[in-house]
Amino acid sequence: AGIADITPKPGCYLGGYYMLTERSRGVHDPLYVRALVLDDGRKKIAVITMDLIIMGGVMAGEIKEKIKTEFGMPAENVNVSVSHTHTGPEGYYEEFGRYPKEYLPEMKMDIENKTVDAVRQAMKSLAPATVGYEQFDLIGFNHNRRESGGPADKTAVLLVVKNAAGKAVAGFLNFAAHPTVAPTNEMLISGEWTGMFQGLMEEKMGDGSVFLYLQGASGNLSPDTHDVGDGWAQAKDLAERMAGEV
């Protein structure tokens, strides 16, 4: 597995604040791209996630082409996704009509290069491992934001990779809930509760570990927060509860 910092400079627009004209004022916590590469001796695959709001087909295709060129991994073996954090930047995508407010090709290039770097780290650290997974329901973590008591997918899929010594070194969680907890008025760049969750899982697993959050179909699913303070406190509480449960 590999990880790279993709935090933009303050002053960019925030992707989830498309109704606002104000720019970001600072960084609350860093944004990362994380990559997990698995090889069963017949096929290599890469699973990639980023602390960003959206990933278009153009950019995903460019990333896959770069990975294919450097590592010989076919595009169909590479999965690229994002957490959908609303406090991630605009600027790196260009094919969504009136969004973004501005297009910054240098930001896009930096993210693409850092993504390849994360995959490069993963390729260099390939070692014998075992993989296990579990599917279960996470109760108390999401709800339908449009309809009280409406449909809400509680299904989570957890994958854990252990090294030859039996220590967990990587993995991912697939679950659906919007990262929309941060206080809008502060205009700070953040990986939101999903970014905090990934960091907490890495702390629990130990030094050198990499853990990915794979956002599910979160269209109408908001996170279940507790009244423990402002949005940052609620995001931290949500991340801690989920990390403990997982």
N, C-alpha and C positions, 0 to 999 in steps of 0.2 A: 504494500500500500504506500501511497505518497500524499503529500499535502503541500500547498503553496498559498501564500498570502496574495489576495487579489483586491485588497482594500484600495479604493480610488482616493484621490485627493478631495478634501472638502471643497464645496463650491459647485459640485455637480447637482443635477436635479435627482430627486428620489423617485424611483420607478412606480411606487405605489401611491404617490401623492400627485397623480396626474392632473388633479383639479386645482393644484396650487402653483403659483408662479415663483414662490420663494425657493432659493437654493439651499442645499445642506450647509450646516454651520460647523460641523465637526464630526468626529468618529467616536461612537460610544464603545464599540468593540470591533475587532478586525473581521474581515470577510475572507473566506478561504475556498479553494477548490480542493476537493479530496478525490482520490482515485484508488480503486481496488482492482487489481489484475489477478485473475485466476487462470491456471494452466493445468489441464488434466493429462497432458502428454500428447493429446491429439488436437486440441484447440485452445487458443488463448482468448480470453474475453476481458474487457475493461468496463467497469461501472464507475461513472463519474458524476459527482454532484457539486454544485456551486451555490454559495450564499448570494443568490441573485434573484430577481423577480421573474424573469422570463428567459426562455431560450428559443430562438427562432430556428427554422430549418436551414437558413443560409449559414449562420454561424456554426450550428451543430455540424453541418456538412463540411465546413472548412476545418473544424477541429478533427473530425474523423479522417479527413484526407491527410492532415499533417501526421496523425498517428499512424496511418497506413504507410506513408512515405518513410517515416523513421523506424518503425518497428515491424512493418509487414503485416499488421493486424487488419483484416478486412473491415470495412465500415459496418457491416451487419453484426460484427462482434463487439461493437462499442456502443454503450448506452450513455447518453448525455442528458442530464436533467438538472433542475435547479430547485431550491427550497421554496421559492416564491416569496421571500422576505420582502415586504413592502418598503423597508428602509434600505434596500439595495439601490444602486445607481441606475438611472437611465443613461443613454449615451452610447452603449456598445451594440445596440441593435438598430436596424434601419428599415425593416420591412413591415411595419405595423401602422401604415397610414399616418394619422396625425400624431401618433406617439413614435418616438420620443420627441421632446421639445427641441432637443439638439442631438446631433449624431457626432460622436467623437471616435473616429477610426483608430486613433492611437490607444484609446481605452480598450477597444475591441481587440486590437493586436496584442496588447499586454495580457489580457485575460486568456486569449488563445495560447500564447506562449507559456504562461504559467500553468495552464492545463496540461500541455505537453510535458512540462517539467515534472508535474505531479505523477504522470504516467511513467516518465523516465525513472523517477525514484522507485516506483512500484516494480518496474521491470528489473531494476538492479538489485532489488531486495527479495526477489523470488526465492523461496525456500520450501522444503517439504512441509506440508500442513494438512490438517483435517478440517472439514467444513461441516457444520450442522445448522439446521434451521428449525424454526418453530412458528406456527401460525396460531394466533390467539386473539381474543378481544381485549381492547383497552377501553375500559369503562371509566367515564368521568373525565375524558380528555377532549371530546368534541361534541358539537350539537349543530342542528340545522339552523342557519341564521335567518332564513326566510320564513320558516313555518314552525311555530312552537310545537315541539314534539314530533316534527316531521322526520323524514328519512335521514339517517346518519350512519355511515359506514364505520363500524367500530373495529374492523379487522386490521390487525397488524401482522406483518411478517418480519421476523428477526432472523438474520444470518450472522453466524459467528465463525471466525477463522482462528484456529489454534495452531501454534507452532509444534515442533517435534517434541518439545518438553511439556506440552499440554497447556501452555499459557495462551489466553486469548490475546490476539495481536491486532485484529481487524474485524470489521463487520458492518452491517447496516440494519436500519429499521425502516420499513415502508409503512407509512400511516398518513392519513389525510386530515389536515387541519390548517387553516390559514395562519401565517405569521403576521398578525395584525394587532399586536398587543402594545407595542411601543407608543409613547406619547407623541402625537403628531406635532404638537406645537414646538417641540425641541429641535426638530429637523436634523436629527443625528443619523449618520450611517451606522447600520447595525445588522448583524446576522439574525437578530431577534431571538425568540425562544428556541427556534430550531438550531441556530448557531450555538446558543448556550448549551442545549441538550447534547450536541455532538461533542463539545468540549468536556462536559461532565462525564460522558461515557468514556472518553479517552483518559480522563483522570482515574476513573474506576478501573480501567483495564491496565493502566500503567504506562511508563515512559516508552515512547516510540510507537505507540498504538495509533491507529487511524480508524475512526468510526464515522459512517455516512448516514445522513438522514435523507431518505428518498421520499419526496412529497407524493402523496397519492392524489386521487381525483377530488380535490378540495373545493370544488366550485361553490357549493352552498354550506360548507362545513367550517364553522368558527371554532376556536379552541375554548375549552372550559377553563376559565380563570377563577381564582379566589380573590376576595377583597383583602389583600395584604399590603396595600399601599398603591403607589402610582404604577404606570404601565411597566416600567422597568422591573419593579419588585414583583409584579404579577408574572412577567415573562420568566424571571429567574425561578419563581415558585413553580410555575408550570414545568419548566425544564427539569428542575430537581425532582418533582413528583414523577415525571415520566421516566427519568433516568433510574430512579429507585424502583419503579414498577418493572421496567425492562430488565 
